[in-house]
Amino acid sequence: MSQVNSEFGEDPFATATIDSPYEEAGMMDQSSAPEAPQYRKQGFSIYSVMLIMSFVFLTAAAIMFFIDADKY
C-alpha cells in the first residue's frame, strides 16, 4: 500500500476571486447595504407555561424520589 503524496504542486484556488456587487462602485458603501430586518420578541405562550410547569414537576419528583429512596 502506498502513502498519499503530500506534494500538491500549484494551488488551484490561488487566483480565485470573489464577485461582489459593490465592486462597480469602487469601494463598499455602507449606505447601499440593505437594512437588517426588525423582529419583534415573541410573546409568552402556553408552551412556555407548559415548559415551566414540567421543570417544576420534574424537580419536585426528583426531590421526592431522593427523600423516599433514603428509606430503602
C-alpha positions in Angstrom: 0.0 0.0 0.0 1.4 3.4 -1.0 1.2 6.6 1.0 -0.6 9.6 -0.2 1.5 12.2 -1.9 1.7 15.4 0.1 3.2 17.5 -2.7 0.2 19.1 -4.4 2.1 21.5 -6.6 0.4 24.7 -7.6 -2.7 25.8 -5.6 -5.8 25.7 -8.0 -7.5 28.4 -5.9 -4.7 30.9 -5.7 -6.1 33.1 -8.4 -9.8 32.7 -7.3 -11.7 36.0 -6.8 -14.9 36.8 -5.1 -17.5 38.6 -7.2 -19.2 41.4 -5.3 -22.0 43.7 -6.4 -20.1 46.6 -4.7 -17.0 46.3 -6.9 -18.6 48.5 -9.6 -18.7 51.5 -7.2 -15.0 51.1 -6.5 -15.4 50.8 -2.7 -18.0 49.3 -0.4 -20.6 51.9 0.5 -22.4 51.3 3.8 -25.5 53.3 2.7 -26.2 50.9 -0.2 -26.3 47.8 2.0 -29.8 46.6 2.8 -31.1 47.3 6.2 -31.4 44.5 8.7 -35.0 43.3 9.3 -36.6 44.3 12.6 -38.0 41.4 14.6 -40.5 41.5 17.5 -39.8 39.4 20.6 -42.3 36.5 20.7 -44.9 36.8 23.5 -45.4 34.5 26.4 -47.4 31.4 25.1 -49.0 28.3 26.6 -45.9 26.4 25.5 -43.7 28.5 27.8 -46.1 27.8 30.7 -46.0 24.0 30.0 -42.2 24.1 29.9 -42.0 25.9 33.2 -44.6 23.5 34.8 -42.7 20.4 33.5 -39.5 21.7 35.1 -41.2 22.4 38.4 -42.9 18.9 38.4 -39.7 17.1 37.4 -37.7 18.9 40.1 -40.4 18.1 42.7 -40.4 14.4 41.6 -36.7 14.2 41.9 -36.7 15.7 45.4 -39.5 13.3 46.5 -37.6 10.3 44.9 -34.4 11.1 46.9 -36.4 11.6 50.1 -38.2 8.3 49.6 -35.1 6.4 48.4 -33.4 7.2 51.7 -35.8 4.7 53.4 -34.5 1.8 51.4 
